[in-house]
Amino acid sequence: MSCNDPGGTLTDRDFAQEAEHLLAHIDQYRRSERRVGLEYELLVVDKDLQPYSTAVSSFLARDHEGYGTEQHTDTIEVRTEPYPVDAFDTMAGQLYDRVGGFLSAEPDAAVLGLGAHPVKWYDDIEVTSSGRYDRVIDELAGYRTELEGLTAGIHVNLQARDEVELVDDLNHAVMLSPYVVAVAANSSLLMGGDTGRAEARLPLIENCLGLPGRTGLPRYYHDLADYLDEREVWEDVAGVSGLDGRLSTDWHEVRIRVGADQTLRTEFRAIPQQPTIEESLACVALYLGLIEHYRGTALLDHGQVELNREEAVRHGLSGELYDPEGRLRPAWEVVDDELEKAAGGLDVLGIDPEYLAPLYDRVSRRSSPGEDVAQDARVLAGLLDVRTARMTSARRRLQGLDGRLVAYASGP
């Protein structure tokens, strides 16, 4: 067991020792409240939709608090503090302030309201030199890992009160993820092409971070020991060792993280960047409300969850999904039901259900943003050359200072 003192401080040892230590001192990781925080990735471009690394490096050089690098130099990560769940309004305000702070400081920059860059090419890719990005990419060269940086997502970190709630959160996040993805899908265009999917970001990440057993949706787990045991047999990546190293090179769409402040949290990574901050917060609220509604309840068959994920990725709200009772129904109808359940969960959590409002509009139209963008580009392609059509469609989804849709280029 790796501990320095009776208080149970972790030392820098191997994964197995640290995992044993965590389980032996789990009482020190229990908390009395739930907290939530966001990691909000943004693809930064100039007004011509070209990658704008200079704006990111210039801004980060000034040591602004609450921001960080990502794999590509033209991506910035905006981070909120972990707030009590019932202080969701405060967290939302901080997100608006920090996105706005970046755009105010870099007036020639814009951020794409898309989950993947639609027209960025291989030659445009510049990998961030800091952190372990280069080492991971070199070690996983056969998977074209550098393509992961073409994407932008919203990671929801939800602190659990104890290890039982933690694993329940994880399992239900796996089950519920396809419902969130179906309504949030927002990356149909990639590298100048129409992928034929409403949400190409998730399969791209799954393929380019393709170490067996580390991507896609994880399985269900019996308890925290079961989760850690599975990861004990994994190999370290790029020399990143120990408990934190192993957990941080787990690229599943939902994963467990252990904080340096002795907190336990799930990180839900399946939400693509949205057209506006308002819509991003709607997707986050949907996830939180569903987790609360289904807490402690039976899980849908994992095989049906896998089928749901594939259907949500391909068709968004236009396909068919198994509902939590195992019935195959139109996706929009299933998501409509889940919105009502999420609203009840948000009430329990002290979050205003009005945050969900943008998603009701999507359900009423039976179309996710990814489906809208693809259709938009296909219509424009009949009037313009294909590349111009896709750029015009993407420009319609640039985020302005207040997080709402701003058309920097008008369509025909």
C-alpha positions as CSV (number, residue, x, y, z in Angstrom):
1,M,0.0,0.0,0.0
2,S,1.4,3.4,-1.0
3,C,1.0,5.9,1.7
4,N,3.4,8.2,3.4
5,D,1.6,8.6,6.7
6,P,-1.5,7.4,8.6
7,G,-3.5,10.2,6.9
8,G,-3.2,8.4,3.7
9,T,-1.3,10.8,1.4
10,L,-0.7,9.4,-2.1
11,T,2.9,9.0,-3.2
12,D,4.3,8.9,-6.7
13,R,4.2,5.1,-7.2
14,D,2.7,2.7,-9.7
15,F,-0.9,2.4,-10.6
16,A,-1.6,-0.8,-8.6
17,Q,-0.2,0.7,-5.4
18,E,-2.1,3.9,-5.7
19,A,-5.3,2.2,-6.6
20,E,-4.9,0.0,-3.5
21,H,-4.3,3.1,-1.5
22,L,-7.4,4.8,-2.8
23,L,-9.6,2.0,-2.0
24,A,-8.1,1.6,1.5
25,H,-8.6,5.3,2.3
26,I,-11.9,5.8,0.4
27,D,-13.5,7.5,3.4
28,Q,-11.2,10.5,2.8
29,Y,-12.7,11.0,-0.7
30,R,-16.3,11.2,0.5
31,R,-18.0,14.6,0.4
32,S,-21.3,16.1,1.5
33,E,-22.3,17.8,-1.7
34,R,-22.3,17.5,-5.5
35,R,-20.2,19.9,-7.6
36,V,-20.1,20.4,-11.3
37,G,-17.5,22.1,-13.6
38,L,-16.9,22.4,-17.3
39,E,-14.0,22.0,-19.7
40,Y,-15.1,23.9,-22.8
41,E,-13.0,23.4,-25.9
42,L,-13.2,26.0,-28.7
43,L,-11.9,25.9,-32.2
44,V,-10.5,29.4,-32.8
45,V,-10.6,30.9,-36.4
46,D,-10.2,34.2,-38.1
47,K,-13.1,35.7,-40.0
48,D,-12.1,33.7,-43.1
49,L,-12.6,30.5,-41.1
50,Q,-8.9,29.7,-41.1
51,P,-7.2,28.3,-38.0
52,Y,-6.0,31.2,-35.8
53,S,-3.2,29.9,-33.6
54,T,-1.7,33.4,-33.0
55,A,-4.8,34.5,-31.2
56,V,-4.6,31.5,-28.8
57,S,-0.9,31.9,-28.1
58,S,-1.1,35.6,-27.6
59,F,-3.9,35.3,-25.2
60,L,-2.4,32.5,-23.1
61,A,0.9,34.3,-22.9
62,R,-0.8,36.8,-20.7
63,D,-1.5,34.2,-18.0
64,H,-5.3,34.5,-17.9
65,E,-6.9,32.3,-15.2
66,G,-9.3,29.7,-16.3
67,Y,-7.9,28.8,-19.7
68,G,-5.5,26.2,-21.1
69,T,-4.1,24.6,-24.2
70,E,-5.4,21.7,-26.2
71,Q,-3.8,19.3,-28.7
72,H,-3.9,21.8,-31.6
73,T,-2.5,25.3,-31.3
74,D,-5.7,26.9,-32.6
75,T,-7.8,25.4,-29.9
76,I,-8.3,26.9,-26.4
77,E,-9.9,25.3,-23.4
78,V,-12.1,27.4,-21.2
79,R,-12.5,26.0,-17.7
80,T,-15.0,26.9,-15.0
81,E,-14.5,26.3,-11.3
82,P,-16.3,23.4,-9.7
83,Y,-19.5,24.9,-8.3
84,P,-22.2,23.3,-6.1
85,V,-24.8,21.9,-8.5
86,D,-27.5,24.3,-7.3
87,A,-25.1,27.2,-8.2
88,F,-25.4,26.2,-11.9
89,D,-26.4,29.9,-12.8
90,T,-23.1,31.1,-11.3
91,M,-21.1,28.5,-13.3
92,A,-23.0,29.5,-16.5
93,G,-22.2,33.1,-15.8
94,Q,-18.5,32.3,-15.4
95,L,-18.5,30.4,-18.7
96,Y,-20.1,33.4,-20.5
97,D,-17.5,35.7,-18.9
98,R,-14.5,33.6,-19.8
99,V,-15.5,33.0,-23.4
100,G,-16.4,36.6,-23.7
101,G,-13.1,37.6,-22.1
102,F,-11.1,35.7,-24.7
103,L,-13.1,37.2,-27.6
104,S,-12.8,40.7,-26.2
105,A,-9.1,40.4,-25.8
106,E,-8.7,39.0,-29.3
107,P,-11.1,41.0,-31.5
108,D,-10.0,39.4,-34.8
109,A,-10.8,35.9,-33.5
110,A,-14.0,33.9,-33.6
111,V,-14.9,30.5,-32.3
112,L,-16.7,27.8,-34.2
113,G,-20.0,26.6,-32.9
114,L,-19.3,23.1,-34.2
115,G,-17.9,19.9,-32.8
116,A,-15.3,19.5,-35.5
117,H,-13.6,21.8,-37.9
118,P,-15.3,21.4,-41.3
119,V,-12.5,22.6,-43.6
120,K,-9.3,22.2,-41.7
121,W,-6.8,20.1,-43.7
122,Y,-3.7,18.0,-42.8
123,D,-1.4,20.8,-43.7
124,D,-3.2,23.1,-41.2
125,I,-2.5,20.9,-38.2
126,E,0.0,22.3,-35.7
127,V,0.4,20.3,-32.5
128,T,0.9,22.2,-29.2
129,S,4.4,21.7,-28.0
130,S,3.6,21.9,-24.3
131,G,2.3,19.0,-22.2
132,R,2.5,15.4,-23.4
133,Y,0.7,15.9,-26.7
134,D,3.8,15.3,-28.9
135,R,4.8,12.2,-26.9
136,V,1.3,10.6,-27.1
137,I,1.1,11.3,-30.8
138,D,4.5,9.8,-31.5
139,E,3.7,6.7,-29.5
140,L,0.3,6.2,-31.1
141,A,1.5,7.3,-34.6
142,G,-0.3,4.4,-36.3
143,Y,-3.7,5.7,-35.3
144,R,-3.2,9.3,-36.6
145,T,-3.8,10.6,-33.1
146,E,-3.2,14.2,-34.2
147,L,-6.6,14.2,-35.9
148,E,-8.3,14.2,-32.5
149,G,-7.4,17.9,-32.4
150,L,-9.8,18.7,-35.2
151,T,-12.6,18.3,-32.7
152,A,-14.1,20.4,-29.8
153,G,-16.2,19.1,-27.0
154,I,-17.8,20.0,-23.7
155,H,-16.6,17.9,-20.8
156,V,-18.9,17.8,-17.8
157,N,-17.1,17.0,-14.5
158,L,-19.6,15.8,-11.9
159,Q,-18.3,15.3,-8.3
160,A,-19.8,12.3,-6.5
161,R,-20.5,12.2,-2.8
162,D,-19.1,8.7,-2.4
163,E,-17.7,5.8,-4.4
164,V,-21.1,4.2,-4.8
165,E,-22.7,7.3,-6.3
166,L,-19.6,7.7,-8.5
167,V,-20.0,4.3,-10.2
168,D,-23.8,4.8,-10.4
169,D,-23.1,8.1,-12.2
170,L,-20.7,6.4,-14.5
171,N,-23.0,3.6,-15.5
172,H,-26.0,5.8,-16.0
173,A,-23.9,8.3,-18.0
174,V,-23.0,5.3,-20.3
175,M,-26.7,4.4,-20.6
176,L,-27.9,8.0,-21.2
177,S,-25.1,9.2,-23.4
178,P,-26.8,8.3,-26.8
179,Y,-29.9,10.4,-25.8
180,V,-27.7,13.4,-25.2
181,V,-25.7,12.8,-28.4
182,A,-28.8,12.4,-30.5
183,V,-30.0,15.9,-29.7
184,A,-26.5,17.5,-29.4
185,A,-25.0,16.0,-32.6
186,N,-23.1,18.8,-34.3
187,S,-20.2,17.7,-36.4
188,S,-21.3,16.4,-39.8
189,L,-18.6,18.1,-41.9
190,L,-14.9,17.2,-41.6
191,M,-11.8,18.0,-43.6
192,G,-13.8,19.4,-46.4
193,G,-16.2,16.4,-46.7
194,D,-19.7,15.4,-45.7
195,T,-19.1,12.5,-43.4
196,G,-22.7,11.2,-43.8
197,R,-23.0,11.3,-40.0
198,A,-24.8,13.8,-37.8
199,E,-22.0,13.5,-35.2
200,A,-18.6,12.5,-36.7
201,R,-16.5,13.7,-33.7
202,L,-17.1,10.6,-31.5
203,P,-16.1,8.0,-34.1
204,L,-13.1,10.1,-35.1
205,I,-11.8,10.2,-31.6
206,E,-12.5,6.5,-31.2
207,N,-10.4,5.7,-34.2
208,C,-7.5,8.1,-33.8
209,L,-7.1,7.3,-30.1
210,G,-7.6,3.6,-30.9
211,L,-5.8,1.8,-28.2
212,P,-7.9,-1.3,-27.5
213,G,-10.4,-0.9,-24.7
214,R,-9.7,2.8,-24.1
215,T,-12.2,4.6,-26.4
216,G,-15.9,4.6,-27.2
217,L,-18.4,3.8,-24.5
218,P,-17.1,1.8,-21.6
219,R,-18.9,-1.2,-20.1
220,Y,-20.9,-1.1,-16.9
221,Y,-19.0,-1.6,-13.7
222,H,-19.9,-3.3,-10.4
223,D,-18.0,-1.0,-8.2
224,L,-14.8,1.2,-8.1
225,A,-12.6,-1.8,-7.6
226,D,-13.9,-3.4,-10.8
227,Y,-13.2,-0.1,-12.7
228,L,-9.6,0.1,-11.3
229,D,-8.9,-3.6,-11.8
230,E,-9.7,-3.3,-15.5
231,R,-7.2,-0.4,-15.9
232,E,-4.5,-2.1,-13.9
233,V,-3.5,-4.3,-16.9
234,W,-3.3,-1.4,-19.3
235,E,0.2,-0.2,-20.4
236,D,1.4,3.3,-19.6
237,V,1.2,5.7,-22.6
238,A,4.1,8.1,-23.4
239,G,5.7,7.5,-20.0
240,V,2.7,8.8,-18.1
241,S,2.4,6.5,-15.1
242,G,0.6,6.1,-11.8
243,L,-3.1,6.4,-11.0
244,D,-3.6,9.9,-12.5
245,G,-1.6,9.0,-15.6
246,R,-3.5,5.8,-16.3
247,L,-6.9,7.5,-15.7
248,S,-6.0,10.5,-17.9
249,T,-5.0,8.3,-20.8
250,D,-8.4,6.6,-20.7
251,W,-10.2,8.2,-23.6
252,H,-13.6,6.6,-23.2
253,E,-16.6,9.0,-23.6
254,V,-17.2,8.7,-19.9
255,R,-14.4,8.2,-17.4
256,I,-13.6,8.5,-13.7
257,R,-11.1,11.0,-12.4
258,V,-9.6,11.3,-8.9
259,G,-8.8,14.9,-7.9
260,A,-5.6,16.0,-6.2
261,D,-8.0,17.5,-3.6
262,Q,-9.2,14.0,-2.8
263,T,-12.5,14.2,-4.8
264,L,-14.1,11.6,-7.0
265,R,-15.8,12.6,-10.2
266,T,-17.1,11.4,-13.5
267,E,-16.1,13.2,-16.7
268,F,-18.7,13.1,-19.4
269,R,-17.0,13.8,-22.7
270,A,-19.6,13.0,-25.3
271,I,-21.1,16.4,-25.9
272,P,-19.8,18.2,-29.0
273,Q,-19.3,22.0,-29.1
274,Q,-22.7,23.7,-29.8
275,P,-23.7,26.7,-32.0
276,T,-24.1,28.9,-28.9
277,I,-23.2,28.9,-25.2
278,E,-26.9,28.9,-24.4
279,E,-27.3,25.6,-26.3
280,S,-24.2,24.2,-24.7
281,L,-25.6,24.8,-21.3
282,A,-28.9,23.2,-22.4
283,C,-27.0,20.0,-23.3
284,V,-25.1,20.0,-20.0
285,A,-28.4,20.6,-18.1
286,L,-30.0,17.7,-20.0
287,Y,-27.2,15.4,-18.9
288,L,-27.3,16.5,-15.2
289,G,-31.1,16.3,-15.1
290,L,-31.1,12.7,-16.5
291,I,-28.3,11.6,-14.1
292,E,-30.4,12.8,-11.2
293,H,-33.6,11.3,-12.5
294,Y,-32.2,7.8,-13.1
295,R,-29.9,7.7,-10.0
296,G,-30.1,4.2,-8.5
297,T,-32.4,2.8,-11.2
298,A,-32.0,-0.3,-13.4
299,L,-29.7,0.0,-16.5
300,L,-30.6,-0.6,-20.1
301,D,-29.0,-3.6,-21.7
302,H,-25.5,-2.5,-22.8
303,G,-25.9,-4.0,-26.2
304,Q,-28.9,-1.8,-26.8
305,V,-26.9,1.2,-25.5
306,E,-24.2,0.4,-28.1
307,L,-26.8,0.3,-30.9
308,N,-28.3,3.6,-29.6
309,R,-24.8,5.2,-29.8
310,E,-24.3,4.2,-33.4
311,E,-27.8,5.4,-34.3
312,A,-27.4,8.7,-32.5
313,V,-24.0,9.3,-34.2
314,R,-25.3,8.5,-37.7
315,H,-28.8,10.0,-37.6
316,G,-29.1,12.4,-34.6
317,L,-32.8,12.9,-34.0
318,S,-33.9,11.3,-37.3
319,G,-33.1,7.7,-36.4
320,E,-34.6,5.2,-33.9
321,L,-33.4,4.6,-30.3
322,Y,-34.2,2.1,-27.6
323,D,-35.8,3.9,-24.8
324,P,-34.8,3.1,-21.2
325,E,-37.5,0.4,-21.1
326,G,-35.9,-1.3,-24.1
327,R,-38.6,-0.3,-26.7
328,L,-37.4,0.8,-30.2
329,R,-39.0,4.2,-31.0
330,P,-38.3,7.3,-33.1
331,A,-35.3,9.1,-31.7
332,W,-37.1,12.5,-31.4
333,E,-39.9,10.9,-29.5
334,V,-37.5,9.2,-27.0
335,V,-35.6,12.4,-26.5
336,D,-38.8,14.3,-26.0
337,D,-39.7,12.0,-23.1
338,E,-36.2,12.2,-21.7
339,L,-36.4,16.0,-21.7
340,E,-39.4,15.9,-19.4
341,K,-37.6,13.5,-17.0
342,A,-34.5,15.7,-17.1
343,A,-36.7,18.7,-16.2
344,G,-37.8,16.9,-13.1
345,G,-34.2,16.0,-12.2
346,L,-33.1,19.6,-12.6
347,D,-35.9,20.7,-10.2
348,V,-34.5,18.3,-7.6
349,L,-31.0,19.6,-8.1
350,G,-32.1,23.3,-7.8
351,I,-31.4,24.1,-11.5
352,D,-33.9,26.0,-13.6
353,P,-35.5,23.6,-16.2
354,E,-35.7,26.5,-18.6
355,Y,-32.1,25.8,-19.5
356,L,-33.5,23.0,-21.6
357,A,-35.6,25.3,-23.8
358,P,-33.3,25.2,-26.9
359,L,-33.5,21.4,-27.0
360,Y,-37.3,21.4,-27.2
361,D,-37.0,23.4,-30.4
362,R,-34.7,20.8,-31.9
363,V,-37.1,18.0,-31.0
364,S,-40.0,19.9,-32.5
365,R,-38.1,20.2,-35.7
366,R,-36.8,16.6,-35.4
367,S,-33.3,17.7,-36.3
368,S,-30.0,18.2,-34.5
369,P,-27.5,20.9,-35.4
370,G,-25.4,18.3,-37.2
371,E,-28.3,17.4,-39.4
372,D,-29.0,21.0,-40.0
373,V,-25.4,21.8,-41.0
374,A,-25.2,18.9,-43.4
375,Q,-28.5,19.7,-45.1
376,D,-27.5,23.4,-45.3
377,A,-24.2,22.5,-47.0
378,R,-26.0,20.1,-49.4
379,V,-28.5,22.7,-50.4
380,L,-25.8,25.4,-50.9
381,A,-23.7,22.9,-52.9
382,G,-26.4,23.2,-55.6
383,L,-25.7,26.9,-55.8
384,L,-22.0,27.2,-55.0
385,D,-18.9,25.1,-55.4
386,V,-18.8,22.4,-52.7
387,R,-15.9,23.9,-50.7
388,T,-17.5,27.4,-50.6
389,A,-20.8,25.8,-49.6
390,R,-19.3,24.0,-46.7
391,M,-17.4,27.1,-45.5
392,T,-20.6,29.2,-45.8
393,S,-22.6,26.7,-43.8
394,A,-19.9,26.6,-41.1
395,R,-19.6,30.4,-41.0
396,R,-23.3,30.5,-40.0
397,R,-22.2,28.7,-36.8
398,L,-19.6,31.0,-35.5
399,Q,-20.1,32.1,-31.9
400,G,-20.1,35.8,-31.1
401,L,-19.2,37.6,-27.9
402,D,-22.4,36.9,-26.1
403,G,-22.4,33.2,-27.2
404,R,-25.3,33.6,-29.6
405,L,-25.3,32.9,-33.3
406,V,-23.6,35.5,-35.4
407,A,-23.5,35.3,-39.2
408,Y,-20.1,36.6,-40.3
409,A,-20.9,35.6,-43.9
410,S,-24.4,35.6,-45.3
411,G,-25.7,32.8,-47.5
412,P,-27.1,33.3,-51.0
